[in-house]
Structures are given as C-alpha cells and as structure tokens.
Amino acid sequence: MLEAADGERRDYFELAEALTEFSSQTTSDLRQLWRRIAFSIAVHNTDDHLRNHGFLRERSGWSLSPAFDMNPNPDLAEGRVTSVGGASSPIDEVAALISNAAVFDLTHDHARQILFDVFTATAEWKVVARRNGIAESEIAEFSPALDASMKALRDAAE
C-alpha cells in the first residue's frame, strides 16, 4: 500500500494516509492505529518497521490487522523505525500525535482520553513484571526508558 522497499523508514502518518485511501472501515482503523502508536510510545517499541503493520483483505475491502510484534526497548536513545510526525523523543512523539489527532479522525479530547487509557493500562508494568517472575535486574534495565515514555503520555493526557 505504501510501495516501500523492505527496511525503508517511513512515518506513521503515511500509514494513516494509506488507511484513509484503502480501508473499508477508515475511522475505526485510524483510531486503532493512533492507539497503537500511543502504546508503542508508552512501551518504547522501536522495532516498528512496516512489516510489523499488517492489513487484512476482507469482502468489504482492506482493514488494519490485529496488532503484533510489539516489544519494549530498554535503550531510550534508540529511535523508532517508523517515526511519529518526524519526532525523535517520546515527548516530541506524543506532541506530534496530539497535534495531528484530526488526521486519525479524533478530537483533542478523545485523543487525550486515549492517552490516559494507554497510560493507565501500562502504568503498572513493574507490578505485572514482578508477578510474572521477571528479574529485578531486567525491570531496572527497562525502567528508565519505560518510565520516561509513560511520563510523556501521562503529562500529555492531563
């Protein structure tokens, strides 16, 4: 849909344009993509290349596939493969996402609510990690990146 070469870096707003052009459920898919971007920012999922975004062909046309291969990255200095409005830090990514909410058929209030929802869903990650037997050393390794990214979401949602 984007006619991109394998490994080519692109921007989430280009995916939004493709959804606008090809999706049979445009509003739903755009809003879902926006939520996924917010989640990717929250967990510092930087390996978000185009092969990690799929589309399904249905009778009514194309639709965004369920999310897959979303993994946190403990290295806050590592930027994401698919940019968010060209931004390169969690604070700037969230700002770009909020300021372009209309591209995803969202009002600013709805966008802020989604940010709050994503923050709420991810804020207790350390508790969940401990409950599932993740070593304290791994939690400590991921904390700086995830805490900074989630703070950016929380601050923007307020």
N, C-alpha and C positions, 0 to 999 in steps of 0.2 A: 504494500500500500504506500510505503514511503519511497520505494525504489532505492533503498540504501544498500550499500555494499556491506558484507559481513565485517563486523568490527568498527564500522563507521560511527563516530559520535554524533548524536543528534540531541534534540531538545523535546521535552515533554509537550511543549506547545505544538510541535509538529505532529505528535500523536493525536492531540486534540483536534487539529485540522483534519487529519485522516478520519477520525471518528465522525466529525461533522459531515464529511463527504460520503463516507461509506456505511456507517452504522444504520441498522434498521431500528434501533432504539437509542437515538442520539442523546437525548437528555439523560437517560439512565446511565449510559456508558460514560458520558463526560463527567458526571458527578462521581461515578465509581472510580474513574481514573484520577480525579482530584483527590479523593480519599486515599487512594493507593500512594499517590505522591506524598501526601502528608504522612502516611505511615512510613514510607521509605526514608523520609527526613527524620522522623522520630527515632527510628532504629539505626540510622546511618547505614542504610542499604545502598552501597555504592556500586555494586555489580549489577546495575540495572540496564544493561545493554539491550538493544532492540530484540534479541532472541528471547528475552525474558518478558516480553509483552506479546500476547497471542490474541488471535481473533478466531472466532468460530463461524463457520458458514452454516446458516440455518435456512429454512424455507423462506423466511421473510427477509433474509439478507445477512449481512455481517454483524457480529456483536463481539464485544470485548470478552475474552475468555476469563475463567476464574484466575485469580492471582496465583503465581507460583514462583519458586526460587527467589524468595526474599530473605536475605540474611544480613544480620548486623555486622558492621565492620568496626573493630576497635580503634582503627587509625583515623583520628579526626582530621588529620592533614590530607588524607586521601579523598579527592573529589569524586563525585559520582560520574558514571559513564554517560548517562542521559541527563543533561542539565535541566534546570528549572528556570526558564527565562534567562539563561546565561549566567545565573548566580553561582557562586562557588563556596559559600559558607552556609551553615544552617539558618542563621539569622536572615541572610540575603535571600535564601531559597524560600523561606516562609513569607518574606515580604513580597517576593515576586509572585508567589502562589496567591496570596491575598489580593494583591493589586490587580491580578488577572482573573479573579473569580468569575467574572462575567463570561469569559471565554469558555468556561466549563458550565455555563448556564446556572450559576449560583449567585445569590445576593451576598453582600459582605456579611450580613448577619448569619446567613446559613453557612457560609464558609467558616466563620469564627466558631459556630456551633460544632461543625465537623472537626475543626482543630481541637476543640475541647474534648470531644468524644474520643478522638485518637489519642490525645494526651492521657485521658482517664484510662483508656484500655491498655496503655503501655507503661504508665507511671509506676506500677507495682512490679516491674520486671525483675527486680532483685529478689523480692519475696517468692515469685514464681520460680526463678532460677534455683534458689536455695531449696525450695520444696521438691524440686526435681533433681536434686543431687549435684548441681553444678558447683564446682570447687570455688572457694572464696578467691583464689588467685585468678580464676577466669572472670569472676564478677568484677574484681578490682581492675583487670585488664580492660574490660568493656565500659566501665563506669564513666571515665572522662568523656568519651565520645557520645554515649547514650544520654548521659545527664545534660550535656551541652545542647544536644539536638532536641531533647524533650523540653528543656527550658525555653528554647526558641519557640516551640509550639505553644507552650503554656502562656508565655508572655504575649504572643500574638492573639491568643484566644481571649485574653482578659479585656 
